[in-house]
């Protein structure tokens, strides 16, 4: 039973690591860091000579990229669920085999 539990723990840990999004570790760049805003301090005035008008950043989203990302995420979820089900079947089969060996 201990080996089955260890196998389950190792499998689940590897799945979590494999499916963990890489961007979770990426350093975020807050928009207020342009002029050195520190928590709780009012923003400093921008240096003279630069335009002070704020403009919204433009984001070009390519529909092909977002669709590719969705299909990649869906594939990862399907593979993860499938592997969890297969590990469960293996553990269940081994427990049945062990019960039959003890009984016979």
PyMOL commands that set and color helices and strands:
alter all, ss='L'
color gray80, all
select helices_A, chain A and resi 2-19+22-24+31-35+63-103
alter helices_A, ss='H'
color red, helices_A
deselect
rebuild
show_as cartoon
